[in-house]
């Protein structure tokens, strides 16, 4: 196996996309699931909403869902 493949521009872009996906989608989705499991009767609905919103509108979608979640579920 050649290590030149690992140093290729395609491999670098793939690693950047994976890191961005984890930071912008994975972490907020895992966070809302963890919190919704403790406070909400429907954690999977909040998790799905967060995953979709974070993927479609990276920063603002996650913030919007999180604010909506805290106003609806945590305020009970």
Jmol script that loads the backbone (N, CA, C; Angstrom):
load data "model"
ATOM      1  N   UNK A   1       0.844  -1.178   0.000  1.00  0.00           N
ATOM      2  CA  UNK A   1       0.000   0.000   0.000  1.00  0.00           C
ATOM      3  C   UNK A   1       0.882   1.232   0.000  1.00  0.00           C
ATOM      4  N   UNK A   2       0.512   2.159  -0.803  1.00  0.00           N
ATOM      5  CA  UNK A   2       1.292   3.386  -0.923  1.00  0.00           C
ATOM      6  C   UNK A   2       0.737   4.456   0.009  1.00  0.00           C
ATOM      7  N   UNK A   3       1.634   5.130   0.697  1.00  0.00           N
ATOM      8  CA  UNK A   3       1.213   6.215   1.573  1.00  0.00           C
ATOM      9  C   UNK A   3       0.970   7.506   0.809  1.00  0.00           C
ATOM     10  N   UNK A   4       1.282   7.501  -0.489  1.00  0.00           N
ATOM     11  CA  UNK A   4       1.008   8.672  -1.317  1.00  0.00           C
ATOM     12  C   UNK A   4      -0.495   8.898  -1.443  1.00  0.00           C
ATOM     13  N   UNK A   5      -1.269   7.831  -1.380  1.00  0.00           N
ATOM     14  CA  UNK A   5      -2.720   7.963  -1.446  1.00  0.00           C
ATOM     15  C   UNK A   5      -3.254   8.716  -0.239  1.00  0.00           C
ATOM     16  N   UNK A   6      -2.659   8.508   0.929  1.00  0.00           N
ATOM     17  CA  UNK A   6      -3.104   9.197   2.134  1.00  0.00           C
ATOM     18  C   UNK A   6      -2.742  10.673   2.119  1.00  0.00           C
ATOM     19  N   UNK A   7      -1.745  11.058   1.340  1.00  0.00           N
ATOM     20  CA  UNK A   7      -1.321  12.447   1.265  1.00  0.00           C
ATOM     21  C   UNK A   7      -1.928  13.163   0.062  1.00  0.00           C
ATOM     22  N   UNK A   8      -2.836  12.544  -0.613  1.00  0.00           N
ATOM     23  CA  UNK A   8      -3.431  13.152  -1.799  1.00  0.00           C
ATOM     24  C   UNK A   8      -4.417  14.251  -1.402  1.00  0.00           C
ATOM     25  N   UNK A   9      -4.666  15.187  -2.307  1.00  0.00           N
ATOM     26  CA  UNK A   9      -5.631  16.257  -2.016  1.00  0.00           C
ATOM     27  C   UNK A   9      -7.040  15.725  -1.735  1.00  0.00           C
ATOM     28  N   UNK A  10      -7.412  14.612  -2.378  1.00  0.00           N
ATOM     29  CA  UNK A  10      -8.738  14.042  -2.137  1.00  0.00           C
ATOM     30  C   UNK A  10      -8.858  13.520  -0.711  1.00  0.00           C
ATOM     31  N   UNK A  11      -7.811  12.906  -0.209  1.00  0.00           N
ATOM     32  CA  UNK A  11      -7.840  12.398   1.158  1.00  0.00           C
ATOM     33  C   UNK A  11      -7.880  13.558   2.156  1.00  0.00           C
ATOM     34  N   UNK A  12      -7.188  14.630   1.857  1.00  0.00           N
ATOM     35  CA  UNK A  12      -7.220  15.793   2.737  1.00  0.00           C
ATOM     36  C   UNK A  12      -8.609  16.414   2.772  1.00  0.00           C
ATOM     37  N   UNK A  13      -9.255  16.550   1.612  1.00  0.00           N
ATOM     38  CA  UNK A  13     -10.606  17.109   1.566  1.00  0.00           C
ATOM     39  C   UNK A  13     -11.608  16.207   2.273  1.00  0.00           C
ATOM     40  N   UNK A  14     -11.448  14.906   2.113  1.00  0.00           N
ATOM     41  CA  UNK A  14     -12.330  13.974   2.797  1.00  0.00           C
ATOM     42  C   UNK A  14     -12.189  14.113   4.310  1.00  0.00           C
ATOM     43  N   UNK A  15     -10.968  14.243   4.777  1.00  0.00           N
ATOM     44  CA  UNK A  15     -10.765  14.400   6.223  1.00  0.00           C
ATOM     45  C   UNK A  15     -11.327  15.723   6.727  1.00  0.00           C
ATOM     46  N   UNK A  16     -11.255  16.776   5.928  1.00  0.00           N
ATOM     47  CA  UNK A  16     -11.849  18.061   6.311  1.00  0.00           C
ATOM     48  C   UNK A  16     -13.370  17.941   6.361  1.00  0.00           C
ATOM     49  N   UNK A  17     -13.981  17.271   5.381  1.00  0.00           N
ATOM     50  CA  UNK A  17     -15.433  17.088   5.370  1.00  0.00           C
ATOM     51  C   UNK A  17     -15.910  16.252   6.553  1.00  0.00           C
ATOM     52  N   UNK A  18     -15.172  15.225   6.886  1.00  0.00           N
ATOM     53  CA  UNK A  18     -15.541  14.385   8.025  1.00  0.00           C
ATOM     54  C   UNK A  18     -15.426  15.172   9.327  1.00  0.00           C
ATOM     55  N   UNK A  19     -14.347  15.931   9.482  1.00  0.00           N
ATOM     56  CA  UNK A  19     -14.177  16.733  10.693  1.00  0.00           C
ATOM     57  C   UNK A  19     -15.266  17.800  10.804  1.00  0.00           C
ATOM     58  N   UNK A  20     -15.591  18.456   9.709  1.00  0.00           N
ATOM     59  CA  UNK A  20     -16.651  19.467   9.727  1.00  0.00           C
ATOM     60  C   UNK A  20     -18.001  18.836  10.032  1.00  0.00           C
ATOM     61  N   UNK A  21     -18.258  17.664   9.487  1.00  0.00           N
ATOM     62  CA  UNK A  21     -19.516  16.979   9.766  1.00  0.00           C
ATOM     63  C   UNK A  21     -19.655  16.602  11.224  1.00  0.00           C
ATOM     64  N   UNK A  22     -18.577  16.121  11.797  1.00  0.00           N
ATOM     65  CA  UNK A  22     -18.618  15.757  13.218  1.00  0.00           C
ATOM     66  C   UNK A  22     -18.837  16.999  14.079  1.00  0.00           C
ATOM     67  N   UNK A  23     -18.125  18.068  13.776  1.00  0.00           N
ATOM     68  CA  UNK A  23     -18.242  19.280  14.587  1.00  0.00           C
ATOM     69  C   UNK A  23     -19.590  19.977  14.425  1.00  0.00           C
ATOM     70  N   UNK A  24     -20.086  20.070  13.207  1.00  0.00           N
ATOM     71  CA  UNK A  24     -21.296  20.845  12.954  1.00  0.00           C
ATOM     72  C   UNK A  24     -22.589  20.043  13.048  1.00  0.00           C
ATOM     73  N   UNK A  25     -22.519  18.736  12.868  1.00  0.00           N
ATOM     74  CA  UNK A  25     -23.741  17.925  12.905  1.00  0.00           C
ATOM     75  C   UNK A  25     -23.693  16.907  14.040  1.00  0.00           C
ATOM     76  N   UNK A  26     -22.611  16.195  14.173  1.00  0.00           N
ATOM     77  CA  UNK A  26     -22.533  15.102  15.143  1.00  0.00           C
ATOM     78  C   UNK A  26     -22.586  15.543  16.585  1.00  0.00           C
ATOM     79  N   UNK A  27     -21.829  16.544  16.938  1.00  0.00           N
ATOM     80  CA  UNK A  27     -21.802  16.987  18.335  1.00  0.00           C
ATOM     81  C   UNK A  27     -23.134  17.590  18.777  1.00  0.00           C
ATOM     82  N   UNK A  28     -23.753  18.510  17.998  1.00  0.00           N
ATOM     83  CA  UNK A  28     -25.070  19.008  18.435  1.00  0.00           C
ATOM     84  C   UNK A  28     -26.141  17.917  18.499  1.00  0.00           C
ATOM     85  N   UNK A  29     -26.092  16.967  17.567  1.00  0.00           N
ATOM     86  CA  UNK A  29     -27.082  15.890  17.566  1.00  0.00           C
ATOM     87  C   UNK A  29     -26.920  14.995  18.785  1.00  0.00           C
ATOM     88  N   UNK A  30     -25.699  14.655  19.117  1.00  0.00           N
ATOM     89  CA  UNK A  30     -25.464  13.837  20.314  1.00  0.00           C
ATOM     90  C   UNK A  30     -25.835  14.605  21.577  1.00  0.00           C
ATOM     91  N   UNK A  31     -25.583  15.888  21.594  1.00  0.00           N
ATOM     92  CA  UNK A  31     -25.923  16.701  22.765  1.00  0.00           C
ATOM     93  C   UNK A  31     -27.418  16.803  22.994  1.00  0.00           C
ATOM     94  N   UNK A  32     -28.169  17.010  21.920  1.00  0.00           N
ATOM     95  CA  UNK A  32     -29.629  17.120  22.092  1.00  0.00           C
ATOM     96  C   UNK A  32     -30.205  15.759  22.466  1.00  0.00           C
ATOM     97  N   UNK A  33     -29.653  14.674  21.942  1.00  0.00           N
ATOM     98  CA  UNK A  33     -30.147  13.355  22.327  1.00  0.00           C
ATOM     99  C   UNK A  33     -29.906  13.098  23.808  1.00  0.00           C
ATOM    100  N   UNK A  34     -28.738  13.456  24.274  1.00  0.00           N
ATOM    101  CA  UNK A  34     -28.405  13.244  25.689  1.00  0.00           C
ATOM    102  C   UNK A  34     -29.328  14.056  26.599  1.00  0.00           C
ATOM    103  N   UNK A  35     -29.556  15.310  26.247  1.00  0.00           N
ATOM    104  CA  UNK A  35     -30.403  16.154  27.072  1.00  0.00           C
ATOM    105  C   UNK A  35     -31.875  15.774  26.944  1.00  0.00           C
ATOM    106  N   UNK A  36     -32.319  15.475  25.722  1.00  0.00           N
ATOM    107  CA  UNK A  36     -33.721  15.113  25.524  1.00  0.00           C
ATOM    108  C   UNK A  36     -34.054  13.776  26.170  1.00  0.00           C
ATOM    109  N   UNK A  37     -33.100  12.877  26.263  1.00  0.00           N
ATOM    110  CA  UNK A  37     -33.353  11.604  26.939  1.00  0.00           C
ATOM    111  C   UNK A  37     -33.657  11.814  28.416  1.00  0.00           C
ATOM    112  N   UNK A  38     -33.129  12.876  28.988  1.00  0.00           N
ATOM    113  CA  UNK A  38     -33.361  13.153  30.400  1.00  0.00           C
ATOM    114  C   UNK A  38     -34.625  13.967  30.642  1.00  0.00           C
ATOM    115  N   UNK A  39     -35.045  14.801  29.689  1.00  0.00           N
ATOM    116  CA  UNK A  39     -36.143  15.731  29.940  1.00  0.00           C
ATOM    117  C   UNK A  39     -37.397  15.522  29.110  1.00  0.00           C
ATOM    118  N   UNK A  40     -37.289  14.856  27.986  1.00  0.00           N
ATOM    119  CA  UNK A  40     -38.400  14.809  27.040  1.00  0.00           C
ATOM    120  C   UNK A  40     -38.962  13.400  26.902  1.00  0.00           C
ATOM    121  N   UNK A  41     -40.266  13.295  26.672  1.00  0.00           N
ATOM    122  CA  UNK A  41     -40.833  11.971  26.395  1.00  0.00           C
ATOM    123  C   UNK A  41     -40.570  11.512  24.960  1.00  0.00           C
ATOM    124  N   UNK A  42     -40.068  12.403  24.105  1.00  0.00           N
ATOM    125  CA  UNK A  42     -39.796  12.059  22.706  1.00  0.00           C
ATOM    126  C   UNK A  42     -38.401  12.519  22.266  1.00  0.00           C
ATOM    127  N   UNK A  43     -37.368  11.860  22.776  1.00  0.00           N
ATOM    128  CA  UNK A  43     -36.005  12.293  22.434  1.00  0.00           C
ATOM    129  C   UNK A  43     -35.628  12.041  20.978  1.00  0.00           C
ATOM    130  N   UNK A  44     -36.191  11.026  20.344  1.00  0.00           N
ATOM    131  CA  UNK A  44     -35.827  10.745  18.953  1.00  0.00           C
ATOM    132  C   UNK A  44     -36.356  11.810  17.997  1.00  0.00           C
ATOM    133  N   UNK A  45     -37.496  12.399  18.310  1.00  0.00           N
ATOM    134  CA  UNK A  45     -38.017  13.477  17.460  1.00  0.00           C
ATOM    135  C   UNK A  45     -37.099  14.696  17.527  1.00  0.00           C
ATOM    136  N   UNK A  46     -36.660  15.047  18.721  1.00  0.00           N
ATOM    137  CA  UNK A  46     -35.738  16.180  18.865  1.00  0.00           C
ATOM    138  C   UNK A  46     -34.390  15.877  18.218  1.00  0.00           C
ATOM    139  N   UNK A  47     -33.933  14.636  18.331  1.00  0.00           N
ATOM    140  CA  UNK A  47     -32.657  14.252  17.732  1.00  0.00           C
ATOM    141  C   UNK A  47     -32.733  14.331  16.211  1.00  0.00           C
ATOM    142  N   UNK A  48     -33.809  13.854  15.639  1.00  0.00           N
ATOM    143  CA  UNK A  48     -33.973  13.910  14.182  1.00  0.00           C
ATOM    144  C   UNK A  48     -34.062  15.354  13.706  1.00  0.00           C
ATOM    145  N   UNK A  49     -34.802  16.176  14.437  1.00  0.00           N
ATOM    146  CA  UNK A  49     -34.909  17.591  14.065  1.00  0.00           C
ATOM    147  C   UNK A  49     -33.544  18.268  14.120  1.00  0.00           C
ATOM    148  N   UNK A  50     -32.758  17.944  15.133  1.00  0.00           N
ATOM    149  CA  UNK A  50     -31.428  18.544  15.245  1.00  0.00           C
ATOM    150  C   UNK A  50     -30.527  18.076  14.118  1.00  0.00           C
ATOM    151  N   UNK A  51     -30.543  16.809  13.799  1.00  0.00           N
ATOM    152  CA  UNK A  51     -29.677  16.291  12.734  1.00  0.00           C
ATOM    153  C   UNK A  51     -30.021  16.933  11.393  1.00  0.00           C
ATOM    154  N   UNK A  52     -31.295  17.057  11.103  1.00  0.00           N
ATOM    155  CA  UNK A  52     -31.721  17.645   9.833  1.00  0.00           C
ATOM    156  C   UNK A  52     -31.386  19.134   9.791  1.00  0.00           C
ATOM    157  N   UNK A  53     -31.721  19.858  10.857  1.00  0.00           N
ATOM    158  CA  UNK A  53     -31.457  21.298  10.879  1.00  0.00           C
ATOM    159  C   UNK A  53     -29.961  21.605  10.852  1.00  0.00           C
ATOM    160  N   UNK A  54     -29.175  20.822  11.563  1.00  0.00           N
ATOM    161  CA  UNK A  54     -27.731  21.056  11.585  1.00  0.00           C
ATOM    162  C   UNK A  54     -27.095  20.728  10.237  1.00  0.00           C
ATOM    163  N   UNK A  55     -27.634  19.771   9.516  1.00  0.00           N
ATOM    164  CA  UNK A  55     -27.086  19.427   8.204  1.00  0.00           C
ATOM    165  C   UNK A  55     -27.493  20.439   7.140  1.00  0.00           C
ATOM    166  N   UNK A  56     -28.723  20.957   7.239  1.00  0.00           N
ATOM    167  CA  UNK A  56     -29.221  21.884   6.218  1.00  0.00           C
ATOM    168  C   UNK A  56     -28.665  23.292   6.427  1.00  0.00           C
ATOM    169  N   UNK A  57     -28.735  23.795   7.642  1.00  0.00           N
ATOM    170  CA  UNK A  57     -28.237  25.133   7.973  1.00  0.00           C
ATOM    171  C   UNK A  57     -27.243  24.960   9.118  1.00  0.00           C
ATOM    172  N   UNK A  58     -25.962  24.777   8.831  1.00  0.00           N
ATOM    173  CA  UNK A  58     -25.003  24.292   9.825  1.00  0.00           C
ATOM    174  C   UNK A  58     -25.017  24.945  11.198  1.00  0.00           C
ATOM    175  N   UNK A  59     -24.789  26.201  11.351  1.00  0.00           N
ATOM    176  CA  UNK A  59     -24.743  26.772  12.699  1.00  0.00           C
ATOM    177  C   UNK A  59     -26.095  27.271  13.174  1.00  0.00           C
ATOM    178  N   UNK A  60     -26.795  27.977  12.333  1.00  0.00           N
ATOM    179  CA  UNK A  60     -28.072  28.555  12.745  1.00  0.00           C
ATOM    180  C   UNK A  60     -29.149  27.504  12.970  1.00  0.00           C
ATOM    181  N   UNK A  61     -29.126  26.425  12.221  1.00  0.00           N
ATOM    182  CA  UNK A  61     -30.107  25.358  12.409  1.00  0.00           C
ATOM    183  C   UNK A  61     -29.970  24.700  13.767  1.00  0.00           C
ATOM    184  N   UNK A  62     -28.738  24.414  14.158  1.00  0.00           N
ATOM    185  CA  UNK A  62     -28.505  23.789  15.458  1.00  0.00           C
ATOM    186  C   UNK A  62     -28.890  24.732  16.594  1.00  0.00           C
ATOM    187  N   UNK A  63     -28.534  25.994  16.466  1.00  0.00           N
ATOM    188  CA  UNK A  63     -28.900  26.963  17.510  1.00  0.00           C
ATOM    189  C   UNK A  63     -30.410  27.144  17.602  1.00  0.00           C
ATOM    190  N   UNK A  64     -31.066  27.184  16.457  1.00  0.00           N
ATOM    191  CA  UNK A  64     -32.517  27.343  16.452  1.00  0.00           C
ATOM    192  C   UNK A  64     -33.240  26.173  17.099  1.00  0.00           C
ATOM    193  N   UNK A  65     -32.841  24.965  16.770  1.00  0.00           N
ATOM    194  CA  UNK A  65     -33.476  23.787  17.373  1.00  0.00           C
ATOM    195  C   UNK A  65     -33.187  23.748  18.866  1.00  0.00           C
ATOM    196  N   UNK A  66     -31.970  24.092  19.255  1.00  0.00           N
ATOM    197  CA  UNK A  66     -31.629  24.058  20.676  1.00  0.00           C
ATOM    198  C   UNK A  66     -32.462  25.078  21.466  1.00  0.00           C
ATOM    199  N   UNK A  67     -32.639  26.289  20.913  1.00  0.00           N
ATOM    200  CA  UNK A  67     -33.467  27.294  21.593  1.00  0.00           C
ATOM    201  C   UNK A  67     -34.924  26.857  21.657  1.00  0.00           C
ATOM    202  N   UNK A  68     -35.423  26.281  20.582  1.00  0.00           N
ATOM    203  CA  UNK A  68     -36.794  25.775  20.585  1.00  0.00           C
ATOM    204  C   UNK A  68     -36.954  24.661  21.601  1.00  0.00           C
ATOM    205  N   UNK A  69     -35.996  23.765  21.652  1.00  0.00           N
ATOM    206  CA  UNK A  69     -36.048  22.655  22.613  1.00  0.00           C
ATOM    207  C   UNK A  69     -36.060  23.169  24.038  1.00  0.00           C
ATOM    208  N   UNK A  70     -35.177  24.090  24.360  1.00  0.00           N
ATOM    209  CA  UNK A  70     -35.122  24.589  25.743  1.00  0.00           C
ATOM    210  C   UNK A  70     -36.389  25.356  26.109  1.00  0.00           C
ATOM    211  N   UNK A  71     -36.966  26.062  25.177  1.00  0.00           N
ATOM    212  CA  UNK A  71     -38.193  26.795  25.496  1.00  0.00           C
ATOM    213  C   UNK A  71     -39.386  25.867  25.667  1.00  0.00           C
ATOM    214  N   UNK A  72     -39.412  24.752  24.940  1.00  0.00           N
ATOM    215  CA  UNK A  72     -40.562  23.840  24.993  1.00  0.00           C
ATOM    216  C   UNK A  72     -40.408  22.785  26.075  1.00  0.00           C
ATOM    217  N   UNK A  73     -39.299  22.094  26.102  1.00  0.00           N
ATOM    218  CA  UNK A  73     -39.148  20.922  26.966  1.00  0.00           C
ATOM    219  C   UNK A  73     -38.560  21.212  28.342  1.00  0.00           C
ATOM    220  N   UNK A  74     -37.542  22.015  28.413  1.00  0.00           N
ATOM    221  CA  UNK A  74     -36.870  22.233  29.694  1.00  0.00           C
ATOM    222  C   UNK A  74     -37.686  23.151  30.569  1.00  0.00           C
ATOM    223  N   UNK A  75     -38.468  24.024  29.971  1.00  0.00           N
ATOM    224  CA  UNK A  75     -39.274  24.960  30.759  1.00  0.00           C
ATOM    225  C   UNK A  75     -40.448  24.330  31.460  1.00  0.00           C
ATOM    226  N   UNK A  76     -40.734  23.058  31.222  1.00  0.00           N
ATOM    227  CA  UNK A  76     -41.883  22.386  31.847  1.00  0.00           C
ATOM    228  C   UNK A  76     -41.689  22.199  33.309  1.00  0.00           C
TER     229      UNK A  76
END
end "model"
wireframe off; spacefill off
backbone 0.3
color backbone group
